Amino acid sequence: MTSSTDAGPTDQPTPESQPERRARPERPASERRVRPDRPRPEATTTGPRVRTGKPVRRKAEGQWALGYREPLNPNEQSKKDDNPLNVRARIENIYAKTGFDGIDKGDLRGRFRWWGLYTQREQGYDGTWTGDENIDLLEAKYFMMRIRCDAGALNLAQLRTLGGISTEFARDTADLSDRENVQYHWIEVENVPEIWKRIEAVGLKTTEACGDCPRVVLGSPLAGESLDEVIDPTPAIEEIVRRYIGKKEYSNLPRKFKTAISGQQDVVHEINDVAFVGVVHPEHGPGLDLWVGGGLSTNPMLAKRVGVWVPLDEVPDVWEAVVSVFRDYGYRRLRTKARLKFLIKDWGIEKFRQVLEDEYLKRKLIDGPAPEQPTKPIDHVGVQRLRNGLNAVGFSPIAGRVSGTVLTKVADAVERIGSDRVRFTPYQKLIVLDVPDDKVDALIDELEPLGLQARPSLWRRNLMACTGIEFCKLSFAETRKRSQALVPELEERLADLNAQLDVPITININGCPNSCARSQIADIGFKGQLVDDGTGNQVEGFQVHLGGSLGFDSAFGRKLRQHKVTTGELGDYIDRVVRNFVKQRSDGERFAQWAVRADEADLR
């Protein structure tokens, strides 16, 4: 049985197209008879039948599996015209020689993304210029480049290479994203081939770091060493990357496809297209629980449990099957409805599982239990004992902002303590593994002057931000750059409350509705937009979301009617609402719980 969204065009005539029927003359009642094989209907006590409107014919959604292979929007046409992975040859052989002005616009604004490249925002244009109508003005001749770091795992040779590229080609910029990637700015197309050469020499790449394809695989920064993980999924992550990333069979998806795989719940699995989370089956032992259909942006949806237990060695096959369902059945008509979450919403999880098993895996999956929900984010900041008897030390930069100089100095410090393993996290943090007991304090002291703290304040530890208007063409407001001043301000203003706060208060700052910094799932989330400053002027500001969370009580934040703050009011607003929370909370109550029940006046 197909859902309404699967139904394609029909050749059946509509009521308007049918010929008008000639009315029969009314026969006298005495001449009417009832056929013996057709019993007379019983009288009913219901009222007159309500005439319903004619059914609405829904447009085809461009699903390949239903035969709709002709592109229904310019993005789909571009991918059909030329597989985006092919653009690498043009970058290396043509554009790196002609420079920015020689780049075909179809490549520049589309296919470049499959190799981790977006044009960055031209300097000097505030949020009033944000919009597609100004793209020619907003598009600088420089690129953001995203380095793909699957599971956030790096060795020192890779970390040093990243630091060197930043200082030589990116004006010393380097940001840790909440997808465990490194992002550069000020990259010139002439230098891209040399950057690829250097990162690939140490086992890194930019392949499918952006675009309508499988992006970086989130993994636990403590995979294989955590005392709390159910299972180490590293072999499955490595196999997925080896088998499928950069393969043209999966490079043309309806939209981006995000993956998270961990033996514990430290990879925000509820907001990924597909996720595998460690769980113990009462009969089969350790394995992974499958989730699908999560995502934020303008139509946020939490992922749904499929209800199956997947053994470690079957994870790559199941992952491929999920991606294939999305490729073949995903909606391709409208970009705004092209994520997997919309298909899951329309189908329901039962139908999704049926299609996954019957059409793609050709076998049934094992029913499985749900993992136990955590009560707070697992960010791995601070010192933790590892299985190998050494320590992990997690450091918190402000909103992930570091630099090439910092990364190089971190590599030097890590080498001095005898380690070769560094990890990035889904919370814009940096973790050093394999630290001996007698070297922990020395490492913490050496990295703190670099802006990396292992014993950070609540505000430094729990604040995230996206790129913002400093470099992003989609943004309305400053975010990551603003955070560098906001965190010290909050540390000073709220110093008297720190002893009273035994729960984290997460603050996520996003420059636009796309929610790259997850504004809807923060205790205090800010979504960038233009707001009225009270005198009729449009200025940078934010819509406020309150009480969002993942884990124990996953939910999206509460929005108050017409509640907005300007960029300059961020510190005042956070100070005010946090103090109200401290005054009114009950014992053990978390901010998200309080925000749900609090009076609206105390949240403004």
N, C-alpha and C positions, 0 to 999 in steps of 0.2 A: 504493500500500500504506500503510495507516495503522498507526501504532505503537499499543502497548497503551494508552497514555494517551489516544489519540484515540477508542478504542472506547466507544460509549455503551451504554445499556441494550439488552438483547436480549429478544425474545419466545420464543426457543428454550427448551424445557423443560429444567430441570436434572435430573440423575440422580434426585434425591429425588422430583421431581414426576411422573416417568414411571410408568405403571401397571406392576405386577409381571407379568412374563411367565410363562406356564405352562410348566413344564419338559417337554421331549420325552422319551419312553421310549428307553432305550439299545437300539440295534439290534445283533444279533450281528455279529461281525467278518466272518463269511462272507457276510453280506448287504450289506455296505458295498461301494460301488464309487466309482471316481473318474471324473468326467466327462472325456471325451476332450479337451475344449477347456480343461481346467484341469489343468496338469501337477502331479504329486505333488511337494510341497515336499521339498527336500533336507534331510537331517538336518544339524543344526548342532552345533557343539561348545561353544556358549555355555551358560551356566547358565540356571536358570529365570528367566523374565522378572520383573523387579522391578516390583511394583505401585506406581504413582506416586499421589500424593494428587490429589484433584480440583482442577481449576484454580480459582484465586481470582478472583472477579469484582471488578474494580476499579470504584470509584465514578466517576461522570462528574465531570470537572474544571471544568464550567461554561464550556466553550469556545464562544463565540458562533458560530464558523464551522461547528460541528457541530450547531447548532440549540438549544443550551442558553441561552436568553435569560432565564429566570426566575432572580432573584437567589438565591444559595446561602448568603449570610451578610449580616449587618446593614449592612456597608459597601457591598456591592453594591446592597442595597435602597435605601439612602440616595441613591446616585447615580441610581438609576432613578426614585425619587420626584421628584427635582428636580435638574437639571444644576447642579453646584456653582458654575459661573460666575455663575449667577443670584443668588447670595447677595450680590453687591456692591450691588445695588439695595436690599436690605433693610438692609445696613449703613449706607448713606447716608441712607435715608429713614426707618428705624425705629430701629435699634439705637444709632445715634449720638445719638439724641434720648432714648431710654428709658434708656440706660446698660447696664452689664454685666448687671444682674439681669433685664433684659427680653429677653435673647438666648435663642432656642430652642436646646435642647441639641444637636439634630441639626445645626444650623448651627455652633454653638460648637465641637463636638468633631470635626466632619467638614468641612463645606463651607468654613469660614473658611480652611482651608489652601490652597485654590486661589487665594487672594489674599494668601498669604504670612504668615498669622497663626496662631500657636499660643499657647494660654494658657501662661504661665510658672509655675514652681513657687512655691507659697506658702513664705514664709520660715519657718525654724525647724523644719522636718521633716527629720530625717536619713535615711540610706539604709534604715533599718529600716521606714520608711513607704512606700517605693517599691513600687508595684503597683497594678493596676486596682481592687482592693478599696478603696483609699484615694483614688480619684480626686477625690471631692467635697472632701476635705480638702486635697489637694495643688494643686488648681486655684486659682491666684490670680486676682484681677480685673484682671490686667494681661496684656499680650501681648508675645511676641517677634514682631517684624516683620522679614521678610527682604526686602531690596531686590534685585531681579534685576539682575545686571550681566553680561550675556552677553559672553563672552570677556574679562571683567574690565576692559573699556575705559571710561574716563571722561575727560571734559574738565573744565576748572576750574569751570565753572558748575555742573556736576553734583556735583563734589566739595564745593564750598561749600554747595550745597543739602543734601547729606547731613550735613555738619557742623552746619548750622543746625537741622535737624530733630532731631538728637541732643541738642543743648543745650536746645532749646525743649520737646521732647515726650518725651525718653527718658532723662532724668536724666544726660545726657552719656555714655551708653553707646554703644559701637560696636565690634563685633568683625569682623575679616576672617575669613571662613570658608574652608575648603579647597575650596569650590565657587565661589570668586571672587565671593561675595556679601558684602554688609554686613548684619549682624544687629543690631537694636536690642532693648532690653528696656524694661520699664515703660511700654509704650504703652497708652493708654486708648482704648477704642472710640470715645469722643466725638470724639477728635482724628484718627481715621483718614481721614475724607473730606478734611480740610485737608492731611494728609500726601500723599495721592494727588494732590491738586491741585498741590502744589508739585513733587513728583518728576516728574509727567507733563509739567509745563511745561518741563522741561529734558531730556525724552526718556528718562526712567527709568520703571520700573513694578514692581509686585509680582505681576503676572499669572502664575499657575501657578509661583510660586516654591516652592510645596510642593504636596502632594496627589498623586493618582493620575493624573499627566499628564506631559508633557514639561517637565522642569525646566530650569534654566539651562544654556546650552551653554558648556562649558569651551573656552577658546581660548588660544593662546599669547600671553603679555603682550608679546612682541616680534614679533607677526605683521606681515608686510610690511616689517620693518626688520632682522630677524636675518640675520646673515651665514651662519648654519648651516641655515636652514630650506630645505626642498626646494621648497615652494610656499606662497604666501600664500592661505589659505582664507577670509579675511575676507568676500569676496562671498558665499560659500556660507552662512556663519553668519548674515549679515544677511538673506539670502533665506529661510532656515529660520524665523527669528524673525518676519519679515514675513508669510510665508504661513500658518504653522501655529500659532503661539503665541496662545492665547486663542480658538482655533476649536473649536467644540463637537464636531466630528467626531473630535477627538483628546483631548478633555478627560475622557473616561471610559475610562481604561486599567485593566488589572487591578491594577497597583501603580505606584509611581513609575518614571520612565524618565529615565535619565541619559545625557547626550551629551557627547562630547569630540571636538574637531576641531582639528588642528594640523598645520603643515608640518614639525614636528619632535616628538620624543617628550618633551614637557614638560607633558603634561596627564593623566598617569596613565591612559592609554587602556585598560590591561588590566583595570581595575575599573569600567568603564562599560558600560551596556547596549548602547550603540552607539558606535563610535569610528571616525574617519577619520584616518589617519596618513600624512604625506607620504612618498612613495616614487617612485623613478624607474624607469619601465618601459623595458627595453632597446629597444623598438620605438616606443612611444607617448610617451615622455618623462615629465615630472613629472606626478604625479597623487596619488591617495590610496588607501591600503590599508584595507580594511573589516574591522572586528572587531565581534563581538557576544557578548552573554551574560556580561559581567563583573559582579561585585558582591561585597560583603563580608558584613557582619552575621553571623548565627549559622551560615549555610551558605555560606562563602566559595567563590567560583569565579572563576578567571581567564578573561577573554574569549578567544574562539577566532577565529582568522583564517578569514575566509570564502574567502580565496584569490583575490580579485578586485582588479583595478585600476580605479579610478573616476575619470574626468576631472572636473575642478573643476566644470564647469557641470552635471554630472549628480548631484552630491552631494545637493542638496535632494530630487530625485526618489527617489533610493535611500534617503535618510533616511526619507522619507514611507512608502516601501514597508516598511521594517523596522518602523516604528511600527505600521503597519497589520497586519502579521503578528502582532505582539504583542497588539494590540487584539482581533483576531479569534480567534486561537488560544491566547492566554495563559490560564493557569489562574485561574479565578475562584472556586473552591470554598473554598480555604483561603488566608488572607492570607499564611501562612508559606511557601506555594509559588507565590505569584503573580508573582514576578519573571521576567523573560525568561530568566534563566540556567537555570531549571528546565526550561523548554521546550527550550532548546538541549541540555541534558544528556540528555533523553529522546529527542529527535529525532535528534541528531547533526548535525554541520555540513553534511553532504551533503544531507540532506533539507531543512534550513532553506534552503540555497541554491536547491534545486529549487523549493520553494514560493515563495520570494521572486521568482524569475525567471518561473516559469510562471503563477502566479496573480495577481501584483501588478505586476511590471514588464512582463510580456508580451514579454520578450526575454532573450537571454543576456548575461551580463556577461563582460568580458574577464579571462582568467586573468592574475594578476599576481604579482610577486616580493614577498618579505617585506622589510620595512625592516631595516636594520642595527641591532642592539640596542646601546643605550648602556650604559656601565659604572657610571654613578652618576646620581642624580637631577639634573635640570636645573632649578634653582630661580631662576636669573637674579639671584642676590644678588651685589652688587659692581658694578664698572664694566665695561661692554662697549661696543665700537664698533658703531655702527649703519650701515646702508647709506647713509644720508643724510649721513654724515661726522660726525654728532654722537654723543652717548653715551647709553646707558641706565644709570641708577644704581639698583640694587636694594637695598631697605632691609628689615631684619628686626625687626619688633616681637616681643615674646615671645608665642608662641602666638596671634598675630593680634590681641592686645588693643590697641586704640587708644581713641579717644574722639572726640566731636564737636569738642571744642576742638583736639585734635591734627590732625584732618582739615582744619579751617579754617586752621590755621597752616601745614600742608603746602601748601595751595592758595596761600597768600600767598607762601611761599618759592619755589614753582614759577613763579609769575607773575613774580617778580623776576628769574629767570634767563631769562625769555623763552619758556618752554614752555607748552603747553596740553594735554599728554597725560600722564595717570597711569594705571597699570594695577594690578589686583590679580592674584594668582597662585593656583594650586591648592595652594600650600604656605603660605598665610597670610602672604604677603609683599606689599610695595608697591613698584612700579617707577615711576620718573620717566623719561620719554623726552625726547629732544631737548635734552640738556644740553651746552652748548658746553664745549670743553676747559678754558677759563679759568674756568669756573664750577663745575666738578665738586667741588673741595675745599671751596669756600664752601657749596655745598648740603649736603654731608656734615656739615660742622661745624654748620650751622644746625639740621639735623634730629636730630642725635644727642641733644641735651638733651630731645627729645620722646620718647625711647625707641625711636627708629628708627636702627639702625646699618647702615652699608654695609660695614663691616669687622668683622662680629660674631665672637664666639667660636664654636667648633664646636657648643657646647651651645645657644646662642641660635639659631644658624642652623638646626639640625637637630632642634629639638623642636617638635612640634605637639600640640594638645590640643583636645578638644571643649568644648562649653559647660559641662558638668558640673552638679553638684547645686546650684550657685549659682542656676541658673534653670531647669534641665531636669527635668521630672516623671519621666523614665525613668531618671535617673541614680542610682547607688548611692554615688558618690564625687566629691570635689572634683577638678577637673582644670585648667581654664584659670586659675582663681584661684590654685590651688596652684602652677602653673607659674611665676607671677610671682616667687615666692620660691625655687623649685627651681633655676631657671637661674642666678641669682647664686651660689647655694650650690655648684653644680657647677663654675662658673667658678673659684671659690676652691679647692675641694677637689682639682680635677684640673689645676690650673695647671701642675704640674710635668710633666704628660704631653703637653701641647699640642704641644711640639716633636717628639714621637715619633709623633704621629698624622698620617699623610699620607692618610688615608681618612676620609670622614664616618661618624659613628655616629648613626643616626637614632633618636630617642626619640618615640614616639607614645603619648599618654595618653588613654584613653577611659573614660567614666564608666559604661558599660553594654555589653552584648554587641552593640549595633547598629553599632559600629565607625565612627561618624561621623568619628573621627580616625585611622582605618586602622590599628588596633593590630596586625592580622595581617601587615602588610607592612612593619613597621619592624624595624630591627636589634634594638631593645629595645622591645617593645610591652606596654602595660599595659591590661588589661580590667577595669573596675571591678566589684566585687561586695562582698558582706559576707563578712568572714573572721573566724575565731576568733582572739582575741588571746592565746590560751594559757591564759586563766583562765575560759573559758566565755562570754565576752562577744562579741557580734557587733559588729564595728567596720568602718569604711571600709577597703577594701583592694583589691588587684588580683591577678588571675591574670597570669602573665608569659608572653609569647610572645617567642621569641628567633630571630633570623636570617631574618626575613621580608625580601623585597625585590621590586622591580620592575626590569625592564630586562634586564641581561645574564643573570641567573639567577633569573627570576621564581619566587617560591615563598612559601608561607605560613610563618609562624614556628613554631618548634619549641616544644611545650608539655611541661614537665616534670611528672611525676605529683605531684599535691598541692603544687605549688610556688606559693605565694602570698606577697605582702608587704603589710603595712599601709601606709597613707598616710604615716605617720611614718617608715617604713623606706625610702622611695624613694631618698633621697640615699645612704644607706649601701649599698643594694643596687647602684645604678648604679656607685658608686665601686668596689665590690668586683669586679664582673664586668668592668668596663672595664680595671682593672689586670691581671686575669687574661689578658685578651685581649692587652694590650701585652706581657706577659711571654712568651706562648706563640705568638704569630703568626709565620708565616714571612714572608719578604720579599714585599711587595705584597699580602698576603692581606687580604681584606676581612672585616669582622665577621661577615657572614652566612655566609661560607665557614668561618670558624673555629667558629662556633656549631654547625654541623652535625657537626663532628668532635670537638669538645671533650668532655672527660669531664663527666658530669653534675654531679659535685661542684664543678667550676669554674664552673658556671652558676648555682649556687644562692646 
